[in-house]
């Protein structure tokens, strides 16, 4: 695929590849392979690596290459779409990750804006243009999370991405009705990926193409069923979204707001609550992990309050 080829649309329910971490801080690659196979079997719309929950900021380049090679091999063997996150706060390391990721021919490559010193708009355009060259025809998805040094408003995102047509999608936090109006006004030509627990709202607002989903961390299969249901019964999907948000606010968000755990810790807690694979709650040093006993405690509550996600 070269830069002039029309890019296929990308959307739906994308499951995050979470790293199983051993007590000695090594990545348990046998469990990682098992996890990929489970996600493929769950029939999600795609699998993506090296988002925040994949701890992209805390692995060596050799480990990065091993993770992506395993994902690519298993997904290609089963015709499962995959996106590689080449994110890294350092721009030179990130560009090298992009080049190596492109060789594996993913559906897209996800990047962040370099994050030690915030980029100006012009610097962001320059960086994304060079990233597109490194990606060699593989489309890009810009990841602009709430904790980025600069969270770009829809109008600025539109301007930056318009200068780099290889950017086909953006993963970002959504907002209220006025934010969605701005997104429709400025970002209608891009695939927007909103937080998983807001996907029904994003779909109803006519703005979201899909999600790199924290709900898929909890239940890949349940999140897929819910995503498909949005095409047929958006009111029922919105009702489930309300219950998901209630569960998250009551049982998950306090771990971040009151105890300071990272977003990756919350996503691993969700996967351990869902108990669908061999991930566990352990994060790599120096980040603190939520005790596995909390996941066990919350399993009954999750299945009681969100039975639709656990068929």
Secondary structure, DSSP 8 states (H G I E B T S, - for coil): --TTS------EEEEE----B-TTS-B-HHHHHHHHHHHHHHT-SEEEESSGGGTGGG--HHHHHHHHHHHHHHHHHTT--EEEE---SSHHHHHHHHHHHHTT--SEEEE----SS---HHHHHHHHHHHHHHHTT--EEEEE-TTSSS---HHHHHHHHHT-TTEEEEEE---SHHHHHHHHHH-TTSEEE--GGGHHHHHHTT-EEEEEEHHHHH-HHHHHHHHHHTTT-HHHHHHHHHHHHHHIIIIIHHHHHTT---HHHHHHHHHHHHT-SS--S---TTS----HHHHHHHHHHHHHH-GGG--
